[in-house]
Amino acid sequence: MGEDKLFMQYQGNELIEYALALLNDLPVYEKIIVTTAERLEKIVLPSDIRAIINHNPQAGQSESLRLGVTEASGEWYLFLNADQPRLQTASLQPMLELTKNNPGKIIHPVANGLPTSPVLFHSRFRADLLSVKGDVGGREIRKANAFDCIPFIAENPDDFFDIDTAVDMSIQK
């Protein structure tokens, strides 16, 4: 899009601000953000969010994924993208509730009939997550383990709106 998407304005705030506010509000065990040193200099982290520096971002999305999983110590790994500014804690509550009775699973929302982000992986998938390579996240792991996936239908699919293009940046709620 010609500039760092995370610092682009969407409805009055930078995308990274939405992501940090959501992460700060989530009732989760541990909060980690993986980013570059350059990006970290431009943001103010809430005190309970720990930053991990990705010194090799050219290796693709998988490098950030591996760094985050390596540092995480919880039973579940929730991967949030910073380009879903409409997500709220309430949007993700069904996902968090599903962890209670579904150990060893992969939990993800379905919005408008399609699987979407964020995705919650049980630590059983740690080795798989650590082996991901290239510019992909956990999508291939989710696909390869379809029988272990617990999808939930998003009550408000628009909450899961994902910004991928300059046109998306102009779409209002």
C-alpha positions as CSV (number, residue, x, y, z in Angstrom):
1,M,0.0,0.0,0.0
2,G,3.0,2.2,-0.3
3,E,3.6,2.7,3.5
4,D,3.6,0.6,6.6
5,K,0.0,-0.5,7.0
6,L,0.1,-0.8,10.7
7,F,0.6,3.0,11.0
8,M,-2.1,3.9,8.5
9,Q,-5.2,5.7,9.8
10,Y,-8.5,3.9,9.9
11,Q,-11.4,5.8,11.3
12,G,-9.2,8.1,13.3
13,N,-6.7,5.7,14.7
14,E,-3.7,3.8,13.5
15,L,-4.3,0.1,12.9
16,I,-1.6,-0.8,15.5
17,E,-3.6,1.2,18.1
18,Y,-6.7,-0.9,17.6
19,A,-4.6,-4.1,17.9
20,L,-2.8,-3.0,21.0
21,A,-6.1,-1.9,22.7
22,L,-7.7,-5.2,21.9
23,L,-4.7,-7.2,23.2
24,N,-4.6,-5.1,26.3
25,D,-8.3,-5.8,27.0
26,L,-8.2,-9.6,26.4
27,P,-8.5,-11.8,29.5
28,V,-5.6,-14.0,28.5
29,Y,-2.6,-15.5,30.4
30,E,0.2,-13.8,28.6
31,K,0.4,-11.0,26.0
32,I,3.2,-10.8,23.5
33,I,3.6,-8.7,20.4
34,V,6.2,-9.6,17.8
35,T,7.5,-6.6,15.8
36,T,10.5,-5.0,14.4
37,A,12.7,-2.6,16.4
38,E,11.7,0.2,14.0
39,R,8.0,-0.3,14.6
40,L,8.5,-0.7,18.4
41,E,10.1,2.7,18.5
42,K,6.9,4.2,17.2
43,I,4.4,2.7,19.6
44,V,3.6,2.8,23.3
45,L,3.0,-0.6,24.8
46,P,0.7,-1.1,27.7
47,S,2.6,-2.4,30.7
48,D,1.3,-6.0,30.5
49,I,2.3,-6.5,26.9
50,R,5.8,-7.9,26.2
51,A,7.5,-7.1,23.0
52,I,9.7,-9.5,21.1
53,I,11.9,-8.1,18.3
54,N,11.8,-9.8,14.9
55,H,15.3,-9.2,13.5
56,N,14.5,-11.2,10.4
57,P,11.2,-9.9,9.0
58,Q,12.2,-10.7,5.5
59,A,11.8,-14.4,6.4
60,G,8.1,-13.8,6.3
61,Q,5.2,-14.1,8.6
62,S,6.4,-17.5,9.9
63,E,9.4,-15.8,11.6
64,S,7.1,-13.7,13.8
65,L,4.9,-16.8,14.5
66,R,7.9,-18.8,15.6
67,L,9.3,-16.0,17.8
68,G,6.0,-15.6,19.5
69,V,5.4,-19.3,20.1
70,T,9.0,-19.7,21.4
71,E,8.4,-17.1,24.0
72,A,4.9,-18.1,25.0
73,S,4.4,-20.3,28.0
74,G,0.6,-20.8,28.0
75,E,-1.6,-23.7,27.1
76,W,-3.1,-21.8,24.1
77,Y,-1.7,-19.5,21.4
78,L,-4.0,-16.8,20.1
79,F,-2.7,-15.2,16.9
80,L,-4.1,-11.8,16.4
81,N,-3.5,-9.7,13.2
82,A,-3.1,-6.0,13.5
83,D,-5.2,-5.4,10.4
84,Q,-8.6,-6.2,11.9
85,P,-9.6,-2.9,13.6
86,R,-13.2,-3.8,14.3
87,L,-12.4,-6.8,16.5
88,Q,-13.4,-6.4,20.1
89,T,-13.1,-8.6,23.2
90,A,-16.8,-9.5,22.9
91,S,-16.1,-10.7,19.3
92,L,-13.5,-13.2,20.6
93,Q,-15.3,-14.3,23.8
94,P,-16.9,-17.4,22.1
95,M,-13.5,-18.5,21.0
96,L,-12.1,-18.1,24.5
97,E,-15.0,-20.0,26.0
98,L,-14.5,-22.9,23.6
99,T,-11.1,-23.6,25.1
100,K,-12.7,-24.8,28.3
101,N,-14.1,-28.0,26.8
102,N,-11.9,-28.5,23.8
103,P,-8.3,-29.2,24.8
104,G,-6.0,-30.1,22.0
105,K,-8.0,-28.3,19.4
106,I,-7.7,-25.4,16.9
107,I,-10.5,-22.8,17.4
108,H,-11.3,-20.2,14.7
109,P,-14.2,-17.9,13.7
110,V,-16.2,-18.3,10.6
111,A,-17.5,-15.0,9.1
112,N,-19.7,-14.9,6.1
113,G,-19.3,-18.6,5.6
114,L,-15.4,-18.5,5.5
115,P,-12.8,-19.3,8.1
116,T,-11.0,-16.2,9.3
117,S,-8.6,-14.8,11.8
118,P,-7.7,-14.8,14.6
119,V,-7.0,-18.5,15.3
120,L,-6.4,-20.1,18.6
121,F,-4.1,-23.1,18.7
122,H,-3.7,-25.5,21.6
123,S,-0.1,-26.0,22.7
124,R,-0.3,-29.6,21.3
125,F,0.4,-27.9,17.9
126,R,3.6,-26.1,19.3
127,A,6.0,-28.2,17.2
128,D,3.9,-27.7,14.1
129,L,3.8,-24.0,14.6
130,L,7.6,-23.8,15.2
131,S,8.2,-25.6,11.9
132,V,6.2,-23.2,9.7
133,K,8.4,-21.6,7.0
134,G,7.9,-18.7,4.6
135,D,5.3,-16.0,4.4
136,V,2.5,-18.0,6.0
137,G,1.0,-18.3,9.4
138,G,-0.8,-21.3,10.8
139,R,-3.3,-21.7,8.0
140,E,-1.6,-24.8,6.6
141,I,-1.7,-26.4,10.1
142,R,-5.3,-25.6,10.4
143,K,-6.0,-27.2,7.0
144,A,-4.0,-30.3,7.7
145,N,-5.8,-30.8,11.0
146,A,-9.4,-30.2,9.9
147,F,-10.8,-32.8,12.3
148,D,-9.2,-31.0,15.2
149,C,-10.7,-27.6,14.3
150,I,-13.6,-26.1,16.2
151,P,-15.1,-23.4,14.1
152,F,-17.6,-20.9,15.6
153,I,-20.0,-18.8,13.6
154,A,-19.2,-15.1,14.2
155,E,-22.3,-13.4,15.7
156,N,-21.2,-10.1,14.0
157,P,-19.2,-11.0,10.9
158,D,-18.3,-7.4,10.2
159,D,-16.2,-7.5,13.4
160,F,-13.7,-9.7,11.6
161,F,-13.2,-7.3,8.7
162,D,-9.6,-7.5,7.5
163,I,-7.8,-4.7,5.8
164,D,-5.7,-5.9,2.9
165,T,-5.9,-3.0,0.4
166,A,-6.1,0.8,0.2
167,V,-9.8,0.4,-0.8
168,D,-10.3,-1.5,2.5
169,M,-8.9,1.4,4.4
170,S,-11.7,3.6,3.1
171,I,-14.6,1.2,4.0
172,Q,-16.5,2.6,7.0
173,K,-18.4,0.6,9.6
